[in-house]
Amino acid sequence: MNTKTTISISEARVRLFEIAEEVQSPHTVFSFTEKGKPKVVMMSAENFESWAETLEVMSDFPSLRKELKETQKAIANKTYKKWAKFDDVFPGLIKTKAVVKKVIKKKVSHKK
């Protein structure tokens, strides 16, 4: 649920600490206006970091939106692609990881 509240900067100045608490709720945003025009937005630091991370991912993968649309269309039409399995892409990695875990476990049990 997205909650957006619009208030004047003057009102925000008076209610600053209260607003700072309110924006800690997920997806809660305040928009502050000056002379009726949007001027500033306040959101939690966690929400801001999430937005910044999303923007970074989208810039790293410029065709992401197109690929998501294609995926949604494929799901709707039930025309799925056959994706490579993890083992096909990284052969032996899971086995290597399991061996490493066993070795570490042995070393830890010998120390006791």
C-alpha angles and dihedrals in degrees: 000000000000116000118192122178123187120205137154121269088242091058091044090054090057094044099037098126093043091050091047088057094045094053089059087079111095115272094001114141133175122207116202121206134201116202088349095304123112109255111159140012126210123200135153119281088242092054091047092051089051091053092046091050091049091051090049092051091047091052091048091052107035094175093051094106091051092047091049091052090050090049092049090049091049091050091049091049093040090234100136125182119234104243125205115257120242090247090054092054096039105026114199095003095115091047091047091050091050091050092049090051091052092049092049091047091051092049092049093048091050091055093059 
